[in-house]
Amino acid sequence: MACALAAILVPHSLKADPAFELSVRSERRSALYHANEEIPFTISLKHKDASPVPESVTLHWKLSADGCPPVREGDVTLVRGVATLPGRLDRPGFLQCLVTGSAGGEKLRALGGAAVDPEKIAPTQTMPDDFDAFWNAKKAELAKVPLDAKMTPVPWKDSRIEAFDIRANCIGVPVSGYFARPRGAKPKSLPAILSLHGAGVDSSWLGFAAEWATTVETPLLPP
């Protein structure tokens, strides 16, 4: 699981207190790979009360670079709750593995990923000549605004999740977003995922933050 602060969101229906736990993890704990290197993902299905899972479960997988086309997809059968799916990315970026399906009448969804030569990811556009000057001026202006952050609890249908509306002062008008975390999560025990608005104007949706907080189970790595 992970804490998540979301600004642009996609709703997703989650069943409270599910019986099964589905996870997707790269073979390496660091999740760091090189271009054209095979990236094995381990798909694991467990029953929360430690009882045996079905002998075989067929799930659907999708492999993509950052969730964008082109997308490779297919089906994989878990034998006694485990399967390995090979992936590969031919350029620097992030390989995403999304697995969905059902078991025992319960909908399942898990997301895993790996970084491929992340230090070699290059900008896709040319930086404007006044880029640094513009942002340095804006950051100096923002530094004069008291943060005055407020964190207000908001209800969410999944009892495993604590959700909050976070608002802070900014230049002109406040900024806000939703924050979701596993209930009872300890500080610094989980990674944080920040999801920002893309192009256009839209409102924040709590569902996406809650979804990240229930489907991503990457442990916090030591520095």
Buried (B, 14 or more C-beta within 10 A) or exposed (E): BBBBBBBBBEEBEBBEEBBBBBBBBBBEEEBBBEEEBEBBBBBBBBBEEEEEBEEEBEBBBBBBBEEEEEEEEEEBEBEEBEBEBEBBBEEBBBBBBBBBBBBEEEBBBBBBBBBBBEEEEEEEEEEEEEEEEEEEEEEEEEEEEEEEEEEEEEEBEBEBBBBBBBBBBEEEEEEBBBBBBBEEBEEEEBBEBEBEBEEEEEEBBBBBBBBBBBBBBBEEEEE
